[in-house]
Amino acid sequence: MTDEIACGRWIIEGGRPLLGEVEIGGGKNPAVAVIAASLLCDEPVTIENLPYIEDVRVMIELLECLGAKISRNGRVLCVDPRTVNRVAPRYDLAHALRASSYLLGALLGRWGQAEAPYPGGCDIGERALDQHIKGMRALGAAVTDQYGVIRAKVGRGGKLVGSEIYLDMVTVGGTINLLLAACRAKGQTILFNAAKEPHVVEVANFLNSMGARIKGAGTDVIRVNGVEKLHGSTYAIIPDQIETGTMMIAAAATNGDVTIRGCIPTHMEALSAKLLEMGVRVDERDDVIRVRSTGIRRALTLKTQVYPGFPTDLQQPMTAMLSTARGVSLITETIFESRFKHLRELARMGARTQVMDRVAVIEGVPELTGATLSATDLRAGAALVVAGLMARGSTDILNPHYIDRGYERFADKLNSLGARIVREDQAESGTSARTGA
Ligand code: EPU
């Protein structure tokens, strides 16, 4: 990976079925949370199976700027948090990444204070932090939220104190941040209405591997008994749920036959059920899912929901596929209010879509035609790639750097399955390189 931000474009020759086998990498959302959580430890920590993606690179740089000693060898990262000497992450990096909000919980939990700008990340909705702040206050921190910067500090007793926290909505980030803050607090914290997503469980497992006492992760009530210290640990990140799902959708959308290895089929139940409903064949065993087209793709009614419901992160690639399904699909996006921007781009390819508030109506057309499209966020980028693979003719995708934030070697992996994607990378420095087949 380079430190430059890739601009450029991806050029996709569509209309080729994906065939063969592909291996899934470590999960983006678990990885960025676990990297932040490593700051809570009193000893060095080793994290394995890290994906090579931009968000992970930025998260590592954030820790380095806080003073943590970092060494990386391929997919293995060693973090020594004992040398941390700052509690304010670098503004530009923190602002670029949603997961930087986890540094608030981790720094507050370990060093008693933290300061961070409102995080950026994909522009898919308002993405408030009120529940994170409410929870930190319930743990006894004084928190201010002014001029786009959140400052949190432990109260007079010099330590966070466990508390009962009722989250007003199910929030993945809020649940993770409060686990981080609470795991070294004095006494017991109970999180009610907690998120159940696999990366919440992953963070709890990682913290427990260092000696934390967290029970109930994966249910909506999580109990955290604070501990004095956390010891070093070696921990491997779980496979990426959304990369798995995107590959499953791409296989079905191109009338392909793809065997996806190194994934967790139980994380994919909501998507597998929808693919079966469409007429796609899905077979699962151990850590393998095979997705085969039967030549039939029926329209669907689909609603995004918190886990174990249909993940919002797969809504965009799924709507790309539904644009050529037989019939009219109704998609309701319940999590993020601005997650239909990719539909404007799909319309350039001939897709027939209408958005009314949180509902998209997609009337299946016989085929999509290649066009020049612009990615507006990470999963929108993945959706456009799926559409480009399906389309007749050539598709150019601008702003592909969004895709690199969260998918490891995505074009290479698709090309290994028979896609024809050429990456035309243009670094900000002005140099240009072409990679891919
Ligand atoms: N919300 C609030 N107040 C809060 C927190 C959340 O109103 O204090 C609202 C948000 O505005 C949103 C909803 O609650 O409407 C859900 O937000 P949540 O906190 O669950 O999402 P997140 O933590 O910001 C993570 C993932 C997203 C994924 C969502 C939902 C990371 C780094 N990001 O975001 O991943 O879509 O959970 O599963 O884990 C992606 O990978 O492309 C991505 C956007």
Residues whose N, C-alpha, C, O or C-beta is under 5 A from the ligand:
A	BS01	EPU	N29 R98 A99 E126 R127 A128 L129 D130 Q131 H132 V170 T171 V172 G173 G174 T312 D313 I335 F336 L378 R379
